[in-house]
């Protein structure tokens, strides 16, 4: 049931394209997370990009950005990552050694 360029909605498509396209979950330490926890990690990462570490109060721009990403289907992006970056099994790692 994709509604925008093969994705659930515009927000999901755009966040995946502009933040996560080409990101390998193995490089971020997310490769062993299940799909649900990966979705939560993706959401946390996007929120951190928006709000940063400044500890300052939200600006109106941050509020709008957070409202935009509230429409993102994080599970769909997680599913996409899992399909495109399969987790190596222990036997795969042994073969590479």
Backbone as CSV, one residue per row, in Angstrom:
resi,resn,N_x,N_y,N_z,CA_x,CA_y,CA_z,C_x,C_y,C_z
1,UNK,0.829,-1.173,0.000,0.000,0.000,0.000,0.885,1.253,0.000
2,UNK,1.709,1.388,-1.000,2.609,2.530,-1.089,1.884,3.706,-1.740
3,UNK,2.111,4.899,-1.188,1.413,6.075,-1.670,2.316,7.161,-2.228
4,UNK,3.617,7.073,-2.023,4.499,8.106,-2.542,5.824,7.483,-2.973
5,UNK,6.069,7.458,-4.265,7.304,6.892,-4.827,7.641,5.522,-4.245
6,UNK,6.626,4.706,-4.027,6.837,3.373,-3.499,6.879,3.288,-1.983
7,UNK,6.659,4.394,-1.299,6.705,4.447,0.171,5.326,4.779,0.718
8,UNK,5.132,4.561,2.000,3.854,4.814,2.662,3.358,6.239,2.449
9,UNK,4.254,7.208,2.575,3.868,8.611,2.447,5.107,9.449,2.108
10,UNK,4.865,10.726,1.883,5.939,11.645,1.513,7.001,11.743,2.596
11,UNK,6.589,11.822,3.851,7.557,11.970,4.948,8.496,10.772,5.015
12,UNK,7.958,9.577,4.876,8.787,8.369,4.923,9.757,8.353,3.756
13,UNK,9.271,8.659,2.571,10.128,8.678,1.378,11.248,9.702,1.544
14,UNK,10.889,10.899,1.962,11.881,11.974,2.038,12.924,11.733,3.125
15,UNK,12.494,11.288,4.298,13.446,11.009,5.372,14.377,9.878,4.966
16,UNK,13.834,8.837,4.349,14.704,7.754,3.889,15.693,8.266,2.853
17,UNK,15.220,9.052,1.914,16.077,9.567,0.842,17.160,10.502,1.374
18,UNK,16.790,11.430,2.241,17.720,12.479,2.640,18.554,12.154,3.885
19,UNK,18.100,11.212,4.687,18.859,10.898,5.898,19.481,9.508,5.842
20,UNK,18.737,8.528,5.336,19.190,7.145,5.460,19.608,6.470,4.158
21,UNK,19.398,7.105,3.019,19.777,6.486,1.756,21.280,6.210,1.737
22,UNK,21.645,4.972,1.553,23.051,4.598,1.495,23.699,4.352,2.843
23,UNK,22.949,4.551,3.928,23.492,4.300,5.264,23.460,2.796,5.516
24,UNK,24.603,2.241,5.821,24.705,0.819,6.134,24.516,0.664,7.641
25,UNK,23.496,-0.080,8.068,23.264,-0.217,9.507,24.459,-0.811,10.251
26,UNK,25.307,-1.547,9.552,26.502,-2.103,10.192,27.460,-0.996,10.601
27,UNK,27.518,0.083,9.820,28.396,1.206,10.142,27.908,2.002,11.349
28,UNK,26.616,1.903,11.635,26.018,2.661,12.731,25.850,1.803,13.993
29,UNK,26.239,0.526,13.909,26.062,-0.377,15.043,24.642,-0.877,15.196
30,UNK,23.848,-0.769,14.144,22.443,-1.171,14.198,22.214,-2.550,13.606
31,UNK,23.243,-3.228,13.142,23.073,-4.443,12.361,22.511,-5.624,13.142
32,UNK,22.551,-5.623,14.429,22.029,-6.750,15.207,20.659,-6.454,15.820
33,UNK,20.087,-5.295,15.526,18.779,-4.938,16.062,17.681,-5.626,15.266
34,UNK,16.598,-5.999,15.952,15.453,-6.505,15.198,14.778,-5.302,14.524
35,UNK,13.826,-5.583,13.667,13.221,-4.509,12.867,12.545,-3.441,13.729
36,UNK,11.902,-3.858,14.795,11.236,-2.896,15.671,12.264,-1.962,16.329
37,UNK,13.288,-2.549,16.929,14.312,-1.735,17.592,15.109,-0.898,16.592
38,UNK,15.295,-1.409,15.385,15.955,-0.626,14.341,15.109,0.601,14.008
39,UNK,13.801,0.422,13.896,12.917,1.562,13.649,13.036,2.619,14.727
40,UNK,13.102,2.183,15.986,13.269,3.135,17.089,14.620,3.842,17.017
41,UNK,15.666,3.102,16.660,16.997,3.709,16.534,17.016,4.738,15.412
42,UNK,16.334,4.459,14.315,16.264,5.401,13.194,15.542,6.683,13.620
43,UNK,14.439,6.514,14.339,13.686,7.677,14.824,14.545,8.513,15.773
44,UNK,15.203,7.857,16.701,16.078,8.576,17.650,17.182,9.326,16.916
45,UNK,17.767,8.696,15.904,18.839,9.315,15.133,18.331,10.568,14.416
46,UNK,17.162,10.461,13.779,16.598,11.611,13.066,16.272,12.747,14.036
47,UNK,15.706,12.412,15.198,15.400,13.443,16.189,16.669,14.112,16.693
48,UNK,17.723,13.339,16.850,19.002,13.909,17.296,19.570,14.857,16.235
49,UNK,19.409,14.509,14.970,19.858,15.403,13.903,19.104,16.732,13.954
50,UNK,17.827,16.655,14.257,17.004,17.859,14.289,17.315,18.711,15.516
51,UNK,17.368,18.090,16.671,17.489,18.833,17.924,18.925,19.021,18.389
52,UNK,19.826,18.174,17.942,21.216,18.285,18.330,21.424,18.028,19.809
53,UNK,22.561,18.419,20.293,22.932,18.190,21.684,22.967,19.490,22.490
54,UNK,22.468,20.556,21.934,22.631,21.862,22.570,21.900,21.983,23.897
55,UNK,20.859,21.208,24.081,20.088,21.315,25.309,19.205,22.547,25.350
56,UNK,19.221,23.326,24.263,18.399,24.527,24.233,16.937,24.139,24.015
57,UNK,16.066,25.082,24.306,14.645,24.839,24.085,14.369,24.769,22.595
58,UNK,13.334,24.023,22.255,12.979,23.862,20.851,12.658,25.198,20.194
59,UNK,13.117,25.349,18.988,12.731,26.492,18.178,11.506,26.101,17.375
60,UNK,10.889,27.061,16.755,9.725,26.745,15.932,10.124,25.840,14.757
61,UNK,11.339,26.030,14.225,11.811,25.176,13.132,11.953,23.725,13.599
62,UNK,12.483,23.539,14.814,12.583,22.180,15.359,11.194,21.581,15.550
63,UNK,10.264,22.372,16.043,8.903,21.882,16.241,8.280,21.427,14.924
64,UNK,8.467,22.206,13.860,7.937,21.818,12.560,8.613,20.558,12.036
65,UNK,9.918,20.469,12.201,10.655,19.286,11.743,10.212,18.044,12.507
66,UNK,10.047,18.158,13.818,9.594,17.021,14.615,8.164,16.618,14.230
67,UNK,7.328,17.599,13.925,5.967,17.288,13.479,6.014,16.547,12.137
68,UNK,6.907,16.957,11.256,7.043,16.298,9.954,7.456,14.842,10.127
69,UNK,8.467,14.598,10.972,8.939,13.214,11.091,7.990,12.345,11.916
70,UNK,7.001,12.944,12.556,6.018,12.129,13.271,5.170,11.315,12.299
71,UNK,5.163,11.696,11.026,4.422,10.959,10.004,5.237,9.842,9.359
72,UNK,6.503,9.731,9.719,7.383,8.734,9.096,7.014,7.331,9.574
73,UNK,7.016,6.403,8.643,6.823,4.988,8.950,8.218,4.393,9.182
74,UNK,8.673,4.442,10.425,10.033,4.010,10.769,10.225,2.523,10.513
75,UNK,9.197,1.730,10.723,9.288,0.285,10.478,9.538,0.018,8.997
76,UNK,8.917,0.806,8.128,9.123,0.622,6.695,10.577,0.912,6.314
77,UNK,11.167,1.952,6.864,12.573,2.251,6.586,13.455,1.150,7.166
78,UNK,13.124,0.667,8.359,13.885,-0.436,8.956,13.799,-1.680,8.079
79,UNK,12.608,-2.005,7.603,12.446,-3.159,6.715,13.295,-3.002,5.455
80,UNK,13.298,-1.808,4.907,14.090,-1.516,3.711,15.583,-1.725,3.983
81,UNK,16.048,-1.261,5.132,17.464,-1.440,5.489,17.808,-2.916,5.653
82,UNK,16.941,-3.646,6.336,17.200,-5.067,6.567,17.269,-5.818,5.235
83,UNK,16.388,-5.468,4.309,16.380,-6.123,2.999,17.621,-5.774,2.183
84,UNK,18.120,-4.552,2.314,19.247,-4.108,1.505,20.609,-4.349,2.143
85,UNK,20.631,-4.566,3.445,21.886,-4.814,4.159,21.694,-6.018,5.076
86,UNK,21.691,-7.214,4.496,21.455,-8.397,5.330,22.525,-8.543,6.404
87,UNK,22.088,-9.005,7.554,23.003,-9.220,8.673,23.842,-10.457,8.384
88,UNK,25.140,-10.313,8.599,26.027,-11.452,8.420,25.846,-12.395,9.598
89,UNK,25.798,-13.676,9.293,25.696,-14.665,10.357,27.089,-14.971,10.876
90,UNK,27.150,-15.659,11.977,28.449,-16.020,12.549,29.260,-16.860,11.573
91,UNK,28.590,-17.715,10.772,29.332,-18.542,9.813,29.898,-17.686,8.701
92,UNK,29.201,-16.627,8.311,29.737,-15.702,7.301,31.002,-15.034,7.808
93,UNK,30.985,-14.631,9.079,32.151,-13.965,9.654,33.326,-14.915,9.752
94,UNK,33.064,-16.201,10.056,34.147,-17.186,10.128,34.765,-17.435,8.765
95,UNK,33.935,-17.432,7.719,34.432,-17.656,6.375,35.337,-16.523,5.919
96,UNK,35.038,-15.294,6.378,35.836,-14.132,5.979,37.194,-14.085,6.694
97,UNK,37.316,-14.796,7.800,38.544,-14.749,8.606,39.664,-15.545,7.972
